[in-house]
Amino acid sequence: MRNTTYLEREDIISVLNDHYQDEEAA
């Protein structure tokens, strides 16, 4: 069984990063 939670976590982090950068630019 692969560690899918790691990939999911990476996905969430990237999404949060995008949102954070958007707020910083505002």
C-alpha positions in Angstrom: 0.0 0.0 0.0 1.4 3.3 -1.1 1.5 6.4 1.1 -1.2 8.3 -0.6 -1.7 10.7 2.4 1.7 12.2 1.5 0.6 13.1 -2.0 -2.7 14.4 -0.7 -0.9 16.5 1.9 1.4 17.9 -0.9 -1.7 18.8 -2.9 -3.2 20.6 0.0 0.1 22.5 0.7 0.3 23.6 -2.9 -3.2 24.9 -2.8 -2.7 26.7 0.5 0.6 28.2 -1.0 -1.3 29.5 -4.0 -4.0 31.1 -1.7 -1.4 32.6 0.6 0.5 34.1 -2.3 -2.7 35.6 -3.7 -3.4 37.2 -0.3 0.1 38.6 -0.1 -0.1 40.1 -3.6 -3.4 41.8 -2.7 
